[in-house]
Amino acid sequence: MGDHADPAALGFCPTRLARIDGWMRQLVESGRLAGLSVNVMRRGQIAFSAAHGLADLARKTPFSGDTVTRIYSMTKPLTSVAVMQLYEEGRFQLDDPVARFLPEFSGMQVATGGNRAKIETEPARRGISVRDLLTHTAGLTYGFMDATLVDALYRAKGADFLRPDSSLAEVTRIVAGLPLLAQPGAAWNYSVATDVLGRLVEVVSGTPFADYLRERVIRPLGMTDTDFHVRPENMERFAACYIYDAERRLKLYDDARATVFAKPPAIASGGGGLVSTAADYLRFCRFVLNRGELDGVRLLGRKTLDLMLTNHLRGDLAALGTPRFAETSYDGIGFGLGFSVMLDPARAQIMGSPGEVAWGGLASTAFWIDPAEDLAVVLLTQLIPSSALPIRKELRVMTYAALVD
């Protein structure tokens, strides 16, 4: 997981940092979480590492530092790295229309109104670009949002990259056949865009996306427990996933034994398909902080990483979208190529540094990387949805409150 060091030597007040441990214990003892782990890394060394509670309530399996979890949308930054590798090779430019490689995205229509019986549309004023997909400004959506007519159409037509009975190519074709929520580049809408990027990687590289991500990103980074399914030897370490019942008590959502993650999926979801561990995701964070290199292996150039960590929107998310989900606040937060980007901590109403990047997953996992402080934090738990508890904000406050150098 990395070298452990004296927190004080890394610029933390040990007493303040220890508040995180008490907070974790209270989350478990109160029954709000089954279990969780937190790791705080600074200057490449671990300042804080703890795990509390159970990974599986029924089996009484402890939640530990090597517990395997569903990281859902924390898959997106890895997929974005794969895209940028191909960009570095000159395979495409960021402003290239995606239809050049995925012709099903030619002649897109944009929803303008109507009803469930008939959605009114107008032609897209330009094609969807690669950058539109990386920044979630393509006009795509998620069926689970359940907020618009287009969301409903996604559900009705099976535009879901986690379904067990299709292929990456087929679901991409389904998505391309549905109207857009907004004109390309006009609005920020969290979406299946990163899954479409997985298909782009597949077509451009000529390699199945799951194989590409394993061979070109996951294995070179030494992320030994990260994959689109849980290998048999890791099943004992795989956490169960929970939701709340009507009384806010934990209820099983996905059994760690009887789970779809026990075998390779029909679709390798670049937007949400990976399982991983704290140690593995900290390696990814180190790779980002090292600007494209880890342990002598360079996957991206430093200027490419800089571009990914830069806000690509005209202003913040609030200026380009209506809040529809909980992976980030919208005020004071921009979006780069695969990550949210902190623009203004005061507007975001949370401690942090301009230029800090982050993202989270559906099951309440989260990470953030703060280059200004040479800091990375990984939070793993398994509670759906991520809006159920404000644990990400609480952890951020306690972490930054402990910085004293």
Contacts in CASP RR format, 6 or more apart in sequence:
PFRMAT RR
TARGET T0000
AUTHOR 0000-0000-0000
METHOD contacts of the structure
MODEL  1
MGDHADPAALGFCPTRLARIDGWMRQLVESGRLAGLSVNVMRRGQIAFSA
AHGLADLARKTPFSGDTVTRIYSMTKPLTSVAVMQLYEEGRFQLDDPVAR
FLPEFSGMQVATGGNRAKIETEPARRGISVRDLLTHTAGLTYGFMDATLV
DALYRAKGADFLRPDSSLAEVTRIVAGLPLLAQPGAAWNYSVATDVLGRL
VEVVSGTPFADYLRERVIRPLGMTDTDFHVRPENMERFAACYIYDAERRL
KLYDDARATVFAKPPAIASGGGGLVSTAADYLRFCRFVLNRGELDGVRLL
GRKTLDLMLTNHLRGDLAALGTPRFAETSYDGIGFGLGFSVMLDPARAQI
MGSPGEVAWGGLASTAFWIDPAEDLAVVLLTQLIPSSALPIRKELRVMTY
AALVD
1 39 0 8 1.000
1 46 0 8 1.000
1 49 0 8 1.000
1 65 0 8 1.000
1 278 0 8 1.000
1 279 0 8 1.000
1 282 0 8 1.000
2 41 0 8 1.000
2 44 0 8 1.000
2 45 0 8 1.000
2 46 0 8 1.000
2 279 0 8 1.000
2 282 0 8 1.000
3 44 0 8 1.000
3 45 0 8 1.000
3 46 0 8 1.000
4 45 0 8 1.000
4 46 0 8 1.000
4 49 0 8 1.000
5 45 0 8 1.000
5 46 0 8 1.000
5 47 0 8 1.000
6 14 0 8 1.000
7 13 0 8 1.000
7 14 0 8 1.000
7 17 0 8 1.000
7 47 0 8 1.000
7 48 0 8 1.000
7 402 0 8 1.000
8 14 0 8 1.000
10 42 0 8 1.000
10 43 0 8 1.000
10 45 0 8 1.000
10 47 0 8 1.000
11 42 0 8 1.000
11 47 0 8 1.000
11 403 0 8 1.000
11 404 0 8 1.000
11 405 0 8 1.000
12 40 0 8 1.000
12 42 0 8 1.000
12 47 0 8 1.000
12 48 0 8 1.000
12 402 0 8 1.000
12 403 0 8 1.000
12 404 0 8 1.000
13 402 0 8 1.000
13 404 0 8 1.000
16 398 0 8 1.000
16 401 0 8 1.000
16 402 0 8 1.000
16 404 0 8 1.000
17 40 0 8 1.000
17 47 0 8 1.000
17 48 0 8 1.000
17 398 0 8 1.000
17 399 0 8 1.000
17 402 0 8 1.000
19 398 0 8 1.000
19 401 0 8 1.000
19 402 0 8 1.000
20 38 0 8 1.000
20 40 0 8 1.000
20 48 0 8 1.000
20 50 0 8 1.000
20 395 0 8 1.000
20 398 0 8 1.000
20 399 0 8 1.000
20 402 0 8 1.000
21 48 0 8 1.000
21 50 0 8 1.000
21 52 0 8 1.000
23 394 0 8 1.000
23 395 0 8 1.000
23 398 0 8 1.000
24 36 0 8 1.000
24 38 0 8 1.000
24 50 0 8 1.000
24 52 0 8 1.000
25 52 0 8 1.000
27 33 0 8 1.000
27 35 0 8 1.000
27 36 0 8 1.000
27 52 0 8 1.000
27 389 0 8 1.000
27 391 0 8 1.000
28 34 0 8 1.000
28 35 0 8 1.000
28 36 0 8 1.000
28 52 0 8 1.000
28 53 0 8 1.000
28 54 0 8 1.000
31 249 0 8 1.000
31 250 0 8 1.000
32 389 0 8 1.000
33 53 0 8 1.000
33 250 0 8 1.000
33 381 0 8 1.000
33 383 0 8 1.000
33 389 0 8 1.000
33 391 0 8 1.000
34 53 0 8 1.000
34 54 0 8 1.000
34 55 0 8 1.000
34 56 0 8 1.000
34 57 0 8 1.000
34 63 0 8 1.000
34 239 0 8 1.000
34 240 0 8 1.000
34 242 0 8 1.000
34 250 0 8 1.000
34 381 0 8 1.000
34 382 0 8 1.000
34 383 0 8 1.000
35 51 0 8 1.000
35 52 0 8 1.000
35 53 0 8 1.000
35 54 0 8 1.000
35 55 0 8 1.000
35 63 0 8 1.000
35 381 0 8 1.000
35 382 0 8 1.000
36 51 0 8 1.000
36 52 0 8 1.000
36 53 0 8 1.000
36 63 0 8 1.000
36 379 0 8 1.000
36 380 0 8 1.000
36 381 0 8 1.000
36 391 0 8 1.000
37 49 0 8 1.000
37 50 0 8 1.000
37 51 0 8 1.000
37 52 0 8 1.000
37 63 0 8 1.000
37 64 0 8 1.000
37 65 0 8 1.000
37 67 0 8 1.000
37 278 0 8 1.000
37 378 0 8 1.000
37 379 0 8 1.000
37 380 0 8 1.000
37 381 0 8 1.000
38 48 0 8 1.000
38 49 0 8 1.000
38 50 0 8 1.000
38 51 0 8 1.000
38 377 0 8 1.000
38 378 0 8 1.000
38 379 0 8 1.000
38 380 0 8 1.000
38 395 0 8 1.000
39 46 0 8 1.000
39 48 0 8 1.000
39 49 0 8 1.000
39 65 0 8 1.000
39 278 0 8 1.000
39 282 0 8 1.000
39 377 0 8 1.000
39 378 0 8 1.000
40 46 0 8 1.000
40 47 0 8 1.000
40 48 0 8 1.000
40 49 0 8 1.000
40 375 0 8 1.000
40 376 0 8 1.000
40 377 0 8 1.000
40 399 0 8 1.000
41 47 0 8 1.000
41 282 0 8 1.000
41 285 0 8 1.000
41 286 0 8 1.000
41 375 0 8 1.000
41 376 0 8 1.000
41 377 0 8 1.000
41 378 0 8 1.000
42 373 0 8 1.000
42 374 0 8 1.000
42 375 0 8 1.000
42 376 0 8 1.000
43 374 0 8 1.000
44 286 0 8 1.000
44 289 0 8 1.000
44 374 0 8 1.000
46 282 0 8 1.000
49 65 0 8 1.000
49 278 0 8 1.000
51 62 0 8 1.000
51 63 0 8 1.000
51 64 0 8 1.000
51 65 0 8 1.000
51 67 0 8 1.000
52 63 0 8 1.000
53 62 0 8 1.000
53 63 0 8 1.000
54 60 0 8 1.000
54 61 0 8 1.000
54 62 0 8 1.000
54 63 0 8 1.000
55 61 0 8 1.000
55 62 0 8 1.000
55 63 0 8 1.000
55 64 0 8 1.000
55 67 0 8 1.000
55 237 0 8 1.000
55 238 0 8 1.000
55 239 0 8 1.000
55 240 0 8 1.000
55 256 0 8 1.000
55 382 0 8 1.000
56 239 0 8 1.000
56 240 0 8 1.000
56 256 0 8 1.000
57 240 0 8 1.000
57 242 0 8 1.000
57 250 0 8 1.000
57 252 0 8 1.000
58 240 0 8 1.000
58 252 0 8 1.000
59 240 0 8 1.000
59 256 0 8 1.000
61 236 0 8 1.000
61 239 0 8 1.000
61 256 0 8 1.000
63 239 0 8 1.000
63 381 0 8 1.000
64 237 0 8 1.000
65 277 0 8 1.000
65 278 0 8 1.000
65 279 0 8 1.000
66 225 0 8 1.000
66 237 0 8 1.000
66 277 0 8 1.000
66 278 0 8 1.000
66 279 0 8 1.000
67 237 0 8 1.000
67 238 0 8 1.000
67 239 0 8 1.000
67 277 0 8 1.000
67 278 0 8 1.000
67 380 0 8 1.000
68 225 0 8 1.000
68 230 0 8 1.000
68 234 0 8 1.000
68 237 0 8 1.000
68 238 0 8 1.000
68 239 0 8 1.000
68 275 0 8 1.000
68 276 0 8 1.000
68 277 0 8 1.000
69 238 0 8 1.000
69 239 0 8 1.000
69 275 0 8 1.000
69 276 0 8 1.000
69 277 0 8 1.000
69 363 0 8 1.000
69 365 0 8 1.000
69 380 0 8 1.000
69 381 0 8 1.000
69 382 0 8 1.000
70 239 0 8 1.000
70 241 0 8 1.000
70 254 0 8 1.000
70 261 0 8 1.000
70 273 0 8 1.000
70 275 0 8 1.000
70 362 0 8 1.000
70 363 0 8 1.000
70 365 0 8 1.000
70 382 0 8 1.000
71 272 0 8 1.000
71 273 0 8 1.000
71 274 0 8 1.000
71 275 0 8 1.000
71 276 0 8 1.000
71 281 0 8 1.000
71 361 0 8 1.000
71 363 0 8 1.000
71 365 0 8 1.000
71 380 0 8 1.000
72 271 0 8 1.000
72 272 0 8 1.000
72 273 0 8 1.000
72 360 0 8 1.000
72 361 0 8 1.000
72 362 0 8 1.000
72 363 0 8 1.000
72 365 0 8 1.000
73 271 0 8 1.000
73 272 0 8 1.000
73 327 0 8 1.000
73 359 0 8 1.000
73 360 0 8 1.000
73 361 0 8 1.000
73 362 0 8 1.000
74 272 0 8 1.000
74 274 0 8 1.000
74 276 0 8 1.000
74 281 0 8 1.000
74 359 0 8 1.000
74 360 0 8 1.000
74 361 0 8 1.000
74 365 0 8 1.000
74 366 0 8 1.000
74 367 0 8 1.000
75 194 0 8 1.000
75 269 0 8 1.000
75 270 0 8 1.000
75 271 0 8 1.000
75 272 0 8 1.000
75 273 0 8 1.000
75 274 0 8 1.000
76 194 0 8 1.000
76 270 0 8 1.000
76 271 0 8 1.000
76 272 0 8 1.000
76 338 0 8 1.000
76 359 0 8 1.000
77 284 0 8 1.000
77 288 0 8 1.000
77 338 0 8 1.000
77 339 0 8 1.000
77 359 0 8 1.000
78 213 0 8 1.000
78 217 0 8 1.000
78 218 0 8 1.000
78 270 0 8 1.000
78 274 0 8 1.000
78 284 0 8 1.000
79 194 0 8 1.000
79 197 0 8 1.000
79 198 0 8 1.000
79 201 0 8 1.000
79 213 0 8 1.000
79 270 0 8 1.000
79 271 0 8 1.000
80 134 0 8 1.000
80 194 0 8 1.000
80 197 0 8 1.000
80 308 0 8 1.000
80 337 0 8 1.000
80 338 0 8 1.000
80 339 0 8 1.000
81 217 0 8 1.000
81 299 0 8 1.000
81 300 0 8 1.000
81 308 0 8 1.000
82 197 0 8 1.000
82 198 0 8 1.000
82 201 0 8 1.000
82 209 0 8 1.000
82 212 0 8 1.000
82 213 0 8 1.000
82 216 0 8 1.000
82 217 0 8 1.000
83 130 0 8 1.000
83 134 0 8 1.000
83 197 0 8 1.000
83 198 0 8 1.000
83 200 0 8 1.000
83 201 0 8 1.000
83 337 0 8 1.000
84 300 0 8 1.000
84 304 0 8 1.000
84 307 0 8 1.000
84 308 0 8 1.000
84 337 0 8 1.000
85 216 0 8 1.000
85 217 0 8 1.000
85 299 0 8 1.000
85 300 0 8 1.000
86 92 0 8 1.000
86 201 0 8 1.000
86 204 0 8 1.000
86 205 0 8 1.000
87 93 0 8 1.000
87 94 0 8 1.000
87 130 0 8 1.000
87 304 0 8 1.000
88 300 0 8 1.000
88 301 0 8 1.000
88 304 0 8 1.000
91 204 0 8 1.000
91 205 0 8 1.000
92 100 0 8 1.000
92 101 0 8 1.000
92 130 0 8 1.000
92 204 0 8 1.000
93 130 0 8 1.000
94 129 0 8 1.000
94 130 0 8 1.000
94 131 0 8 1.000
94 134 0 8 1.000
95 129 0 8 1.000
95 130 0 8 1.000
95 131 0 8 1.000
96 129 0 8 1.000
96 130 0 8 1.000
97 105 0 8 1.000
97 126 0 8 1.000
97 127 0 8 1.000
97 128 0 8 1.000
97 129 0 8 1.000
98 105 0 8 1.000
98 127 0 8 1.000
98 128 0 8 1.000
98 129 0 8 1.000
98 130 0 8 1.000
98 132 0 8 1.000
98 133 0 8 1.000
98 138 0 8 1.000
98 196 0 8 1.000
98 200 0 8 1.000
99 105 0 8 1.000
99 106 0 8 1.000
99 107 0 8 1.000
99 127 0 8 1.000
99 128 0 8 1.000
101 200 0 8 1.000
101 203 0 8 1.000
101 204 0 8 1.000
102 172 0 8 1.000
102 176 0 8 1.000
102 196 0 8 1.000
102 199 0 8 1.000
102 200 0 8 1.000
102 203 0 8 1.000
104 172 0 8 1.000
104 173 0 8 1.000
104 176 0 8 1.000
104 177 0 8 1.000
105 127 0 8 1.000
105 128 0 8 1.000
105 176 0 8 1.000
107 123 0 8 1.000
107 124 0 8 1.000
107 127 0 8 1.000
108 123 0 8 1.000
108 124 0 8 1.000
108 127 0 8 1.000
108 128 0 8 1.000
108 176 0 8 1.000
108 179 0 8 1.000
108 180 0 8 1.000
108 184 0 8 1.000
109 121 0 8 1.000
109 122 0 8 1.000
109 123 0 8 1.000
109 124 0 8 1.000
109 179 0 8 1.000
109 180 0 8 1.000
110 121 0 8 1.000
110 122 0 8 1.000
110 123 0 8 1.000
110 124 0 8 1.000
110 139 0 8 1.000
110 179 0 8 1.000
110 180 0 8 1.000
110 181 0 8 1.000
110 182 0 8 1.000
110 183 0 8 1.000
111 119 0 8 1.000
111 120 0 8 1.000
111 121 0 8 1.000
111 148 0 8 1.000
111 149 0 8 1.000
111 150 0 8 1.000
111 179 0 8 1.000
111 180 0 8 1.000
111 181 0 8 1.000
112 120 0 8 1.000
112 121 0 8 1.000
112 122 0 8 1.000
113 119 0 8 1.000
113 120 0 8 1.000
113 149 0 8 1.000
114 120 0 8 1.000
114 149 0 8 1.000
115 149 0 8 1.000
116 149 0 8 1.000
116 152 0 8 1.000
119 149 0 8 1.000
119 150 0 8 1.000
119 153 0 8 1.000
119 179 0 8 1.000
121 179 0 8 1.000
124 180 0 8 1.000
124 183 0 8 1.000
124 184 0 8 1.000
125 183 0 8 1.000
125 184 0 8 1.000
126 183 0 8 1.000
126 184 0 8 1.000
127 184 0 8 1.000
128 138 0 8 1.000
128 139 0 8 1.000
128 180 0 8 1.000
128 184 0 8 1.000
129 138 0 8 1.000
129 184 0 8 1.000
130 197 0 8 1.000
130 200 0 8 1.000
131 137 0 8 1.000
131 312 0 8 1.000
131 337 0 8 1.000
132 138 0 8 1.000
132 139 0 8 1.000
132 184 0 8 1.000
132 185 0 8 1.000
132 193 0 8 1.000
133 140 0 8 1.000
133 193 0 8 1.000
133 194 0 8 1.000
133 196 0 8 1.000
133 197 0 8 1.000
133 200 0 8 1.000
134 193 0 8 1.000
134 194 0 8 1.000
134 197 0 8 1.000
134 312 0 8 1.000
134 336 0 8 1.000
134 337 0 8 1.000
134 338 0 8 1.000
135 188 0 8 1.000
135 312 0 8 1.000
135 313 0 8 1.000
135 335 0 8 1.000
135 336 0 8 1.000
135 337 0 8 1.000
135 338 0 8 1.000
136 188 0 8 1.000
136 189 0 8 1.000
136 190 0 8 1.000
136 191 0 8 1.000
136 193 0 8 1.000
136 335 0 8 1.000
137 184 0 8 1.000
137 185 0 8 1.000
137 186 0 8 1.000
137 187 0 8 1.000
137 188 0 8 1.000
137 189 0 8 1.000
137 313 0 8 1.000
137 320 0 8 1.000
138 180 0 8 1.000
138 184 0 8 1.000
138 185 0 8 1.000
138 191 0 8 1.000
138 193 0 8 1.000
138 196 0 8 1.000
139 180 0 8 1.000
139 181 0 8 1.000
139 182 0 8 1.000
139 183 0 8 1.000
139 184 0 8 1.000
139 185 0 8 1.000
139 186 0 8 1.000
139 187 0 8 1.000
139 189 0 8 1.000
139 191 0 8 1.000
140 175 0 8 1.000
140 180 0 8 1.000
140 181 0 8 1.000
140 189 0 8 1.000
140 191 0 8 1.000
140 192 0 8 1.000
140 193 0 8 1.000
140 196 0 8 1.000
141 148 0 8 1.000
141 150 0 8 1.000
141 151 0 8 1.000
141 154 0 8 1.000
141 181 0 8 1.000
141 189 0 8 1.000
141 190 0 8 1.000
141 191 0 8 1.000
141 192 0 8 1.000
142 151 0 8 1.000
142 154 0 8 1.000
142 190 0 8 1.000
142 191 0 8 1.000
142 192 0 8 1.000
143 151 0 8 1.000
143 152 0 8 1.000
143 154 0 8 1.000
143 155 0 8 1.000
143 159 0 8 1.000
143 160 0 8 1.000
144 151 0 8 1.000
144 155 0 8 1.000
145 151 0 8 1.000
145 190 0 8 1.000
145 324 0 8 1.000
145 325 0 8 1.000
146 152 0 8 1.000
146 155 0 8 1.000
147 324 0 8 1.000
148 181 0 8 1.000
150 178 0 8 1.000
150 179 0 8 1.000
150 180 0 8 1.000
150 181 0 8 1.000
153 159 0 8 1.000
153 178 0 8 1.000
153 179 0 8 1.000
154 160 0 8 1.000
154 175 0 8 1.000
154 178 0 8 1.000
154 192 0 8 1.000
157 174 0 8 1.000
157 178 0 8 1.000
158 171 0 8 1.000
158 174 0 8 1.000
159 171 0 8 1.000
159 174 0 8 1.000
159 175 0 8 1.000
159 178 0 8 1.000
159 192 0 8 1.000
160 171 0 8 1.000
161 168 0 8 1.000
161 171 0 8 1.000
161 192 0 8 1.000
161 195 0 8 1.000
161 267 0 8 1.000
161 269 0 8 1.000
161 270 0 8 1.000
161 271 0 8 1.000
161 272 0 8 1.000
162 265 0 8 1.000
162 267 0 8 1.000
162 269 0 8 1.000
162 272 0 8 1.000
162 273 0 8 1.000
163 171 0 8 1.000
163 266 0 8 1.000
163 267 0 8 1.000
164 260 0 8 1.000
164 265 0 8 1.000
164 266 0 8 1.000
165 266 0 8 1.000
166 266 0 8 1.000
166 267 0 8 1.000
167 266 0 8 1.000
167 267 0 8 1.000
168 195 0 8 1.000
168 198 0 8 1.000
168 199 0 8 1.000
168 202 0 8 1.000
168 209 0 8 1.000
168 267 0 8 1.000
168 268 0 8 1.000
169 199 0 8 1.000
169 202 0 8 1.000
171 195 0 8 1.000
171 267 0 8 1.000
172 195 0 8 1.000
172 196 0 8 1.000
172 199 0 8 1.000
175 192 0 8 1.000
175 195 0 8 1.000
175 196 0 8 1.000
181 187 0 8 1.000
181 189 0 8 1.000
182 189 0 8 1.000
186 320 0 8 1.000
187 320 0 8 1.000
187 321 0 8 1.000
188 313 0 8 1.000
188 317 0 8 1.000
188 320 0 8 1.000
188 321 0 8 1.000
188 335 0 8 1.000
189 321 0 8 1.000
189 324 0 8 1.000
190 324 0 8 1.000
190 325 0 8 1.000
190 327 0 8 1.000
192 271 0 8 1.000
194 270 0 8 1.000
194 271 0 8 1.000
194 272 0 8 1.000
194 338 0 8 1.000
195 269 0 8 1.000
195 270 0 8 1.000
195 271 0 8 1.000
195 272 0 8 1.000
197 270 0 8 1.000
198 209 0 8 1.000
198 268 0 8 1.000
198 270 0 8 1.000
198 271 0 8 1.000
199 209 0 8 1.000
201 207 0 8 1.000
201 209 0 8 1.000
201 212 0 8 1.000
201 213 0 8 1.000
202 208 0 8 1.000
202 209 0 8 1.000
202 212 0 8 1.000
205 212 0 8 1.000
207 215 0 8 1.000
208 268 0 8 1.000
209 268 0 8 1.000
209 270 0 8 1.000
210 228 0 8 1.000
210 264 0 8 1.000
210 268 0 8 1.000
213 268 0 8 1.000
213 270 0 8 1.000
214 227 0 8 1.000
216 299 0 8 1.000
217 299 0 8 1.000
218 226 0 8 1.000
218 227 0 8 1.000
220 297 0 8 1.000
220 299 0 8 1.000
221 280 0 8 1.000
221 283 0 8 1.000
221 284 0 8 1.000
221 287 0 8 1.000
221 294 0 8 1.000
221 297 0 8 1.000
221 299 0 8 1.000
222 280 0 8 1.000
222 283 0 8 1.000
222 294 0 8 1.000
222 295 0 8 1.000
223 276 0 8 1.000
223 280 0 8 1.000
223 281 0 8 1.000
223 283 0 8 1.000
223 284 0 8 1.000
224 280 0 8 1.000
225 234 0 8 1.000
225 237 0 8 1.000
225 275 0 8 1.000
225 276 0 8 1.000
225 277 0 8 1.000
225 279 0 8 1.000
225 280 0 8 1.000
226 274 0 8 1.000
226 275 0 8 1.000
226 276 0 8 1.000
226 277 0 8 1.000
226 280 0 8 1.000
226 281 0 8 1.000
227 274 0 8 1.000
227 275 0 8 1.000
228 264 0 8 1.000
228 265 0 8 1.000
228 268 0 8 1.000
228 269 0 8 1.000
228 273 0 8 1.000
228 274 0 8 1.000
228 275 0 8 1.000
229 261 0 8 1.000
229 262 0 8 1.000
229 263 0 8 1.000
229 264 0 8 1.000
229 265 0 8 1.000
229 275 0 8 1.000
230 238 0 8 1.000
230 259 0 8 1.000
230 261 0 8 1.000
230 262 0 8 1.000
230 275 0 8 1.000
235 256 0 8 1.000
235 257 0 8 1.000
235 262 0 8 1.000
237 277 0 8 1.000
238 256 0 8 1.000
238 259 0 8 1.000
238 261 0 8 1.000
238 275 0 8 1.000
239 256 0 8 1.000
239 382 0 8 1.000
240 252 0 8 1.000
240 253 0 8 1.000
240 254 0 8 1.000
240 255 0 8 1.000
240 256 0 8 1.000
240 382 0 8 1.000
241 252 0 8 1.000
241 253 0 8 1.000
241 254 0 8 1.000
241 256 0 8 1.000
241 363 0 8 1.000
241 382 0 8 1.000
241 383 0 8 1.000
241 384 0 8 1.000
242 250 0 8 1.000
242 251 0 8 1.000
242 252 0 8 1.000
242 253 0 8 1.000
242 382 0 8 1.000
242 383 0 8 1.000
242 384 0 8 1.000
243 250 0 8 1.000
243 251 0 8 1.000
243 253 0 8 1.000
243 383 0 8 1.000
243 384 0 8 1.000
243 385 0 8 1.000
243 388 0 8 1.000
244 250 0 8 1.000
244 251 0 8 1.000
244 383 0 8 1.000
244 388 0 8 1.000
245 251 0 8 1.000
250 383 0 8 1.000
253 384 0 8 1.000
254 260 0 8 1.000
254 261 0 8 1.000
261 275 0 8 1.000
265 273 0 8 1.000
272 361 0 8 1.000
272 362 0 8 1.000
277 380 0 8 1.000
278 378 0 8 1.000
278 380 0 8 1.000
281 367 0 8 1.000
281 378 0 8 1.000
281 380 0 8 1.000
282 376 0 8 1.000
282 378 0 8 1.000
283 294 0 8 1.000
285 367 0 8 1.000
285 369 0 8 1.000
285 376 0 8 1.000
285 378 0 8 1.000
286 294 0 8 1.000
286 376 0 8 1.000
287 293 0 8 1.000
287 294 0 8 1.000
287 299 0 8 1.000
288 305 0 8 1.000
288 309 0 8 1.000
288 357 0 8 1.000
288 369 0 8 1.000
288 376 0 8 1.000
289 369 0 8 1.000
289 371 0 8 1.000
289 374 0 8 1.000
289 376 0 8 1.000
291 301 0 8 1.000
291 302 0 8 1.000
291 305 0 8 1.000
291 306 0 8 1.000
292 298 0 8 1.000
292 299 0 8 1.000
292 300 0 8 1.000
292 301 0 8 1.000
292 302 0 8 1.000
292 304 0 8 1.000
292 305 0 8 1.000
293 299 0 8 1.000
293 301 0 8 1.000
293 302 0 8 1.000
300 308 0 8 1.000
307 337 0 8 1.000
308 336 0 8 1.000
308 337 0 8 1.000
308 338 0 8 1.000
308 339 0 8 1.000
309 336 0 8 1.000
309 339 0 8 1.000
309 341 0 8 1.000
309 355 0 8 1.000
309 357 0 8 1.000
309 371 0 8 1.000
310 336 0 8 1.000
310 341 0 8 1.000
311 334 0 8 1.000
311 335 0 8 1.000
311 336 0 8 1.000
311 341 0 8 1.000
311 343 0 8 1.000
312 335 0 8 1.000
312 336 0 8 1.000
312 337 0 8 1.000
313 319 0 8 1.000
313 320 0 8 1.000
313 334 0 8 1.000
313 335 0 8 1.000
313 336 0 8 1.000
314 320 0 8 1.000
315 334 0 8 1.000
315 343 0 8 1.000
316 330 0 8 1.000
316 331 0 8 1.000
316 332 0 8 1.000
316 333 0 8 1.000
316 334 0 8 1.000
316 343 0 8 1.000
316 344 0 8 1.000
316 347 0 8 1.000
317 323 0 8 1.000
317 328 0 8 1.000
317 329 0 8 1.000
317 330 0 8 1.000
317 331 0 8 1.000
317 332 0 8 1.000
317 333 0 8 1.000
317 334 0 8 1.000
317 335 0 8 1.000
317 340 0 8 1.000
318 330 0 8 1.000
318 331 0 8 1.000
318 332 0 8 1.000
321 330 0 8 1.000
323 329 0 8 1.000
323 330 0 8 1.000
325 387 0 8 1.000
326 385 0 8 1.000
326 386 0 8 1.000
326 387 0 8 1.000
327 340 0 8 1.000
327 359 0 8 1.000
327 360 0 8 1.000
327 361 0 8 1.000
327 386 0 8 1.000
328 340 0 8 1.000
328 358 0 8 1.000
328 359 0 8 1.000
328 360 0 8 1.000
329 348 0 8 1.000
329 349 0 8 1.000
329 350 0 8 1.000
331 347 0 8 1.000
331 348 0 8 1.000
331 349 0 8 1.000
332 342 0 8 1.000
332 343 0 8 1.000
332 344 0 8 1.000
332 345 0 8 1.000
332 347 0 8 1.000
332 348 0 8 1.000
333 340 0 8 1.000
333 341 0 8 1.000
333 342 0 8 1.000
333 343 0 8 1.000
333 348 0 8 1.000
334 340 0 8 1.000
334 341 0 8 1.000
334 342 0 8 1.000
334 343 0 8 1.000
335 341 0 8 1.000
336 357 0 8 1.000
338 359 0 8 1.000
339 357 0 8 1.000
339 358 0 8 1.000
339 359 0 8 1.000
339 369 0 8 1.000
340 357 0 8 1.000
340 358 0 8 1.000
340 359 0 8 1.000
341 355 0 8 1.000
341 356 0 8 1.000
341 357 0 8 1.000
342 348 0 8 1.000
342 352 0 8 1.000
342 353 0 8 1.000
342 354 0 8 1.000
342 355 0 8 1.000
342 356 0 8 1.000
342 357 0 8 1.000
342 358 0 8 1.000
343 354 0 8 1.000
343 355 0 8 1.000
344 354 0 8 1.000
345 351 0 8 1.000
345 352 0 8 1.000
345 353 0 8 1.000
345 354 0 8 1.000
350 393 0 8 1.000
350 396 0 8 1.000
350 397 0 8 1.000
351 396 0 8 1.000
351 397 0 8 1.000
351 400 0 8 1.000
351 401 0 8 1.000
352 370 0 8 1.000
352 396 0 8 1.000
352 400 0 8 1.000
353 370 0 8 1.000
353 371 0 8 1.000
353 372 0 8 1.000
353 373 0 8 1.000
354 372 0 8 1.000
355 370 0 8 1.000
355 371 0 8 1.000
355 372 0 8 1.000
356 368 0 8 1.000
356 369 0 8 1.000
356 370 0 8 1.000
356 371 0 8 1.000
356 372 0 8 1.000
357 368 0 8 1.000
357 369 0 8 1.000
358 366 0 8 1.000
358 367 0 8 1.000
358 368 0 8 1.000
358 369 0 8 1.000
359 366 0 8 1.000
359 367 0 8 1.000
360 366 0 8 1.000
360 367 0 8 1.000
360 386 0 8 1.000
360 392 0 8 1.000
361 386 0 8 1.000
362 384 0 8 1.000
362 385 0 8 1.000
362 386 0 8 1.000
363 381 0 8 1.000
363 382 0 8 1.000
363 383 0 8 1.000
363 384 0 8 1.000
363 386 0 8 1.000
364 379 0 8 1.000
364 381 0 8 1.000
364 382 0 8 1.000
364 383 0 8 1.000
364 384 0 8 1.000
364 385 0 8 1.000
364 386 0 8 1.000
364 388 0 8 1.000
364 389 0 8 1.000
364 391 0 8 1.000
364 392 0 8 1.000
365 379 0 8 1.000
365 380 0 8 1.000
365 381 0 8 1.000
365 382 0 8 1.000
365 386 0 8 1.000
366 377 0 8 1.000
366 378 0 8 1.000
366 379 0 8 1.000
366 386 0 8 1.000
366 391 0 8 1.000
366 392 0 8 1.000
366 395 0 8 1.000
367 376 0 8 1.000
367 377 0 8 1.000
367 378 0 8 1.000
367 379 0 8 1.000
368 376 0 8 1.000
368 377 0 8 1.000
368 396 0 8 1.000
369 375 0 8 1.000
369 376 0 8 1.000
370 376 0 8 1.000
373 403 0 8 1.000
375 399 0 8 1.000
375 403 0 8 1.000
377 395 0 8 1.000
377 396 0 8 1.000
377 399 0 8 1.000
379 391 0 8 1.000
379 392 0 8 1.000
379 395 0 8 1.000
381 391 0 8 1.000
383 389 0 8 1.000
386 392 0 8 1.000
END
